[in-house]
């Protein structure tokens, strides 16, 4: 049995003024007890446009263990989590969203699993997703499974960013160079010993979701094109298939021409060729463009996030 760890809790926030009082209460209560040797809570204000930053400053003034990173603008959820990992001092870090859909009451159990099983990662697996639409449940279920089929790495299904990572994983994560991150995928890619913890996901405590369909699709795009080269291979397959079909159409047209088959000259073959080859070309160009766009984002060398203010952060 290892000694009880110093715990860092990483909580990204974006326009969460309604839910933060509940977050403070439940997170602070979950951190009571002797299952750790101390803790810090790092709130990352991801360019909120409401009173989130003011509320976080008030909580940090009340408790020096509460630390706040304030971004210069909205850089996105994954960048906020990355910032928390970069700044945390704990032996382990627990990542949780401020909306309380994932229960902070699992913190002690996650640390216990980490200590007893020697797990470098303890990741939450959702048994049930309460308060979510059938569309979101269905798309989330199939997204994880399709991504697993396409990915070169075995990714854990039905999971989010709610997880515990130890210092080995934290240090390895900080060494990763890419700017656009799919964090749950990267942690799976790292390897190490990983153990699941199962729970039922609750409805959002207050406020509105900060992950509409557009942001979900963007995250899915990062996950797809950063973890798999199979879309490129599929584009090649489509190209070869279109070539074969084009050859077959050519043979059919020639047979019809020399056999004096009574057809309206050229309309069918022309229409089919335009529709099929045009579609294949657009798909191939789109897939290739996504990869080129990702390369462009990386070679620019811009920082993943910019911190405008630090509160209770040691030098």
C-alpha positions in Angstrom: 0.0 0.0 0.0 1.4 3.4 -1.0 1.1 6.4 1.2 -1.9 8.7 0.7 -1.3 11.1 -2.2 -1.4 14.9 -2.6 -4.5 15.4 -4.8 -5.0 18.0 -7.5 -8.6 18.4 -8.8 -8.8 20.0 -12.2 -12.1 21.7 -13.1 -12.6 23.6 -16.4 -15.3 26.2 -16.4 -17.1 28.1 -19.2 -20.1 30.3 -18.3 -20.9 28.3 -15.2 -22.1 31.0 -12.7 -25.3 29.2 -12.0 -23.7 25.8 -11.1 -20.5 27.0 -9.3 -22.0 27.3 -5.8 -23.1 23.7 -6.0 -19.7 22.7 -7.4 -17.9 24.3 -4.5 -20.1 22.6 -2.0 -19.9 19.1 -3.4 -16.2 19.1 -4.4 -15.2 20.5 -1.0 -17.3 17.9 0.8 -15.9 15.1 -1.3 -12.3 16.2 -0.3 -13.0 15.9 3.4 -11.4 13.0 5.3 -7.9 11.4 5.7 -7.8 9.6 2.3 -5.3 12.1 1.1 -2.4 14.1 2.6 -3.6 17.4 1.1 -5.3 18.8 -1.9 -5.5 21.7 -4.3 -8.4 22.6 -6.6 -7.5 24.2 -9.9 -10.4 26.0 -11.6 -9.7 27.1 -15.2 -11.9 29.9 -16.5 -12.1 29.3 -20.2 -13.0 32.8 -21.4 -16.4 33.0 -19.7 -18.6 35.9 -20.5 -20.7 35.8 -17.3 -19.7 36.2 -13.6 -17.7 32.9 -13.5 -14.3 34.5 -13.0 -15.6 36.9 -10.3 -17.1 33.9 -8.4 -13.9 31.9 -8.7 -11.9 34.8 -7.4 -14.1 35.0 -4.4 -13.7 31.3 -3.7 -9.9 31.6 -4.1 -9.8 34.5 -1.6 -11.7 32.4 0.9 -9.4 29.3 0.6 -5.8 29.4 -0.5 -6.1 25.7 -1.7 -8.3 27.0 -4.5 -6.3 28.1 -7.5 -7.6 29.9 -10.6 -6.3 30.1 -14.1 -8.0 32.7 -16.2 -7.7 32.4 -20.0 -7.4 35.5 -22.2 -10.3 34.1 -24.3 -12.2 30.9 -24.9 -9.7 28.2 -26.0 -11.9 25.2 -25.5 -12.5 22.5 -22.9 -9.5 20.3 -23.9 -7.1 23.3 -23.7 -8.5 24.1 -20.2 -7.9 20.5 -19.0 -4.4 20.7 -20.5 -3.7 23.9 -18.6 -4.8 22.2 -15.3 -2.5 19.3 -16.0 0.4 21.6 -16.8 0.0 23.6 -13.5 -1.0 20.9 -11.0 1.3 19.9 -8.2 -0.4 16.7 -6.9 0.8 13.1 -6.9 -2.5 12.4 -8.6 -4.8 14.7 -10.6 -8.6 14.2 -10.9 -10.3 15.8 -13.9 -14.0 16.6 -13.5 -16.4 19.0 -15.2 -18.0 21.8 -13.1 -21.6 20.7 -14.2 -21.6 17.9 -11.6 -22.8 15.3 -14.1 -19.8 13.2 -12.9 -20.0 12.7 -9.1 -17.2 14.2 -7.0 -18.2 11.7 -4.3 -16.2 9.1 -6.3 -12.9 10.8 -5.5 -12.0 8.6 -2.5 -12.9 5.4 -4.4 -10.7 6.5 -7.4 -7.7 7.1 -5.1 -8.4 3.8 -3.3 -8.4 2.0 -6.7 -5.2 3.8 -7.7 -3.4 2.7 -4.5 -4.7 -0.9 -4.2 -4.4 -1.8 -7.8 -1.3 0.3 -8.6 -3.3 1.9 -11.4 -1.7 4.9 -13.2 -5.1 5.8 -14.6 -8.6 5.3 -13.1 -11.2 6.3 -15.7 -14.9 6.7 -15.3 -17.2 4.5 -17.3 -20.8 5.6 -17.7 -23.4 2.9 -17.1 -26.3 5.3 -17.6 -26.6 8.9 -18.9 -29.5 10.5 -17.1 -31.0 13.7 -18.4 -29.6 13.4 -21.9 -31.6 13.2 -25.1 -31.9 9.9 -27.0 -30.0 11.6 -29.9 -27.0 12.4 -27.7 -27.0 8.9 -26.1 -27.2 7.2 -29.5 -24.6 9.3 -31.2 -22.2 9.0 -28.2 -22.6 5.3 -28.1 -21.8 4.8 -31.8 -19.1 7.5 -31.9 -17.0 5.6 -29.4 -17.4 2.3 -31.1 -16.8 3.6 -34.7 -13.8 5.5 -33.4 -12.4 2.4 -31.8 -12.8 0.5 -35.2 -11.0 3.3 -37.0 -8.3 4.1 -34.5 -4.9 2.5 -34.3 -5.2 2.5 -30.5 -7.7 0.7 -28.4 -9.8 3.5 -26.8 -12.0 3.1 -23.8 -15.7 3.3 -24.7 -18.5 5.1 -22.8 -15.9 7.4 -21.1 -15.3 11.1 -20.8 -12.5 13.1 -19.3 -13.6 12.2 -15.8 -10.6 10.3 -14.5 -7.6 10.1 -12.1 -4.1 10.2 -13.5 -0.9 9.8 -11.5 2.3 11.7 -11.7 3.8 9.4 -14.3 0.9 10.1 -16.6 1.0 13.8 -15.8 4.6 14.1 -16.7 4.2 12.1 -19.9 1.2 14.2 -20.9 3.1 17.4 -20.4 5.7 16.1 -22.9 3.2 15.8 -25.7 3.7 18.4 -28.4 0.4 18.6 -30.3 -1.9 21.6 -29.7 -5.3 20.1 -30.7 -5.8 17.4 -28.1 -8.4 14.6 -27.6 -7.3 14.0 -24.0 -9.2 10.8 -23.2 -7.7 9.3 -26.4 -4.2 10.5 -25.6 -4.3 9.0 -22.1 -5.4 5.6 -23.6 -2.6 5.9 -26.2 0.0 6.4 -23.4 -0.6 2.9 -22.0 0.3 2.5 -18.4 -2.0 0.5 -16.1 -5.6 1.7 -16.4 -8.6 0.6 -14.3 -12.3 1.5 -14.8 -14.7 2.7 -12.2 -18.4 2.5 -13.1 -21.0 5.1 -12.3 -24.4 6.5 -13.4 -24.0 10.0 -15.0 -26.5 12.5 -13.5 -28.3 15.4 -15.2 -26.5 18.7 -15.2 -27.0 20.4 -11.7 -27.7 23.8 -13.1 -27.2 26.0 -16.2 -27.0 24.8 -19.8 -24.7 22.4 -21.7 -21.6 23.9 -23.1 -21.2 21.1 -25.6 -23.7 21.7 -28.4 -23.7 19.6 -31.6 -21.2 21.8 -33.3 -18.6 21.4 -30.5 -19.3 17.7 -30.3 -18.6 17.4 -34.1 -15.4 19.4 -33.7 -14.2 17.1 -30.9 -15.1 14.0 -33.0 -13.1 15.5 -35.9 -10.0 15.9 -33.7 -10.4 12.4 -32.3 -10.9 10.9 -35.8 -8.1 12.6 -37.7 -5.5 12.6 -34.8 -5.9 9.0 -33.9 -6.3 7.2 -37.2 -4.9 7.2 -40.8 -7.7 4.9 -41.9 -9.8 7.7 -43.4 -7.0 8.4 -45.8 -6.9 4.7 -46.6 -10.6 4.7 -47.1 -10.2 7.7 -49.5 -7.7 5.6 -51.5 -10.1 2.7 -51.5 -12.9 5.0 -52.8 -10.5 6.2 -55.5 -9.7 2.7 -56.6 -13.3 1.7 -56.5 -14.3 4.7 -58.7 -11.6 3.7 -61.2 -13.0 0.2 -61.4 -16.5 1.4 -61.8 -15.4 3.9 -64.4 -13.8 1.1 -66.4 -16.9 -1.0 -66.1 -19.0 1.9 -67.3 -16.6 2.4 -70.2 -16.9 -1.3 -71.2 -20.7 -1.1 -71.0 -20.8 2.0 -73.2 -18.6 0.4 -75.8 -20.7 -2.8 -75.8 -23.8 -0.7 -76.2 -22.2 1.2 -79.1 -21.0 -1.8 -81.0 -24.1 -3.9 -80.3 -26.4 -1.1 -81.7 -28.4 -1.1 -78.4 -31.2 1.4 -78.7 -30.4 3.9 -75.9 -30.4 7.6 -75.7 -26.8 8.4 -76.5 -24.6 9.2 -73.6 -27.1 10.4 -71.0 -26.9 7.5 -68.5 -23.1 7.0 -68.6 -22.5 10.8 -68.4 -24.9 11.3 -65.5 -23.6 8.3 -63.5 -20.0 9.3 -64.1 -20.5 12.9 -63.0 -22.4 12.0 -59.9 -20.1 9.1 -58.8 -16.7 10.6 -59.6 -17.7 14.0 -58.4 -18.8 12.6 -55.0 -15.6 10.5 -54.7 -13.4 13.4 -55.5 -15.2 15.7 -52.9 -14.9 13.1 -50.2 -11.2 12.5 -50.9 -10.4 16.2 -51.1 -12.4 16.8 -47.8 -10.6 14.0 -45.9 -7.2 15.1 -47.2 -8.0 18.7 -46.3 -8.8 17.8 -42.7 -5.4 16.2 -42.3 -3.7 19.2 -44.0 -5.6 21.6 -41.8 -4.5 19.7 -38.7 -0.9 19.8 -39.9 -1.2 23.6 -40.5 -2.5 24.1 -36.9 0.5 22.2 -35.5 3.3 23.8 -37.6 2.1 27.3 -36.7 3.6 26.7 -33.2 1.0 28.9 -31.4 0.4 28.1 -27.7 -2.5 25.9 -26.8 -3.8 28.5 -24.4 -2.9 31.9 -23.0 -3.3 32.5 -19.3 -4.2 36.1 -18.5 -4.4 35.8 -14.7 -3.2 33.4 -12.0 -4.6 33.3 -8.5 -3.0 31.4 -5.7 -0.5 29.8 -8.1 3.0 29.3 -6.7 5.9 30.6 -8.8 
